[in-house]
Amino acid sequence: MRGAAMQLQYLYLCPICLTIAAVFIVVEKAKSYLVADVIKGVASCFFVILGVLGAFGSSDPVLARYVVAGLVLGAVADVLLNLRYVYEGSKGQLAFLAGILVFLVGHVAYIVACLPYASQPVIAFVLGAVLAAVLLYWIFGRIEAKIAFKVFGVFYIGVITVLNCLALVVLVGNPTAHWEVFLCGTLLFLASDVILILNTFGSKQSFLMRIANLMLYYVGQLLIALSLQLPL
């Protein structure tokens, strides 16, 4: 990993992204929701830029395109999710569901990027389905949500859990720096989403959990973007 780390460029974009994300958290806490959503979108643009710059030097342009597509969809979903605070009632809920859907499509893009490198994709999908069922059982025992959110949640958690299992299977068959960093990114993404669900639909909301949710998410996306600069 030390030699691989020396190949990384544009690392200065990471602290910029995280600093803007921190500003977003402060502004959101102050309930300036429209301004906060704009700042959040700006923060997300930095992991997209990082991914695009890394894609130029990728040895697999097809994989790079799918990863960048996932990053772009994640940035769009970030803005949509926070519109639930800008708009009240059904409009806000619809924006939130739209954000989940866009994130889901982004995860599918990451899965497509991984598939050509997976020697045993069936194992990953079966393991992912089993782990998703266990995780959903645990989550649903701790939250109260409308049926629409639960339906979206089933598909969403299922897809991101499969993504993590697939990335693990790929790493086992291809133990490279690229897949190490990519898997770390997807794991942080999953942890972030679990915290988001518990904090949004749980019995009480915690500002510390919100911070954890967002920081894990941004670090996860940055790692996924950085993976494009590492050897496959």
ABEGO torsion letter per residue (X at the ends): XAAAAAABBGAAAAAAAAAAAAAAAAAAAAGBAAAAAAAAAAAAAAAAAAAAAAAAABABAAAAAAAAAAAAAAAAAAAAAAAAAABBEAAAAAAAAAAAAAAAAAAAAAAAAAAAABABAAAAAAAAAAAAAAAAAAAAAABBBBAAAAAAAAAAAAAAAAAAAAAAAAAAABBBAAAAAAAAAAAAAAAAAAAAAAAAABABBBAAAAAAAAAAAAAAAAAAAAAAABBX
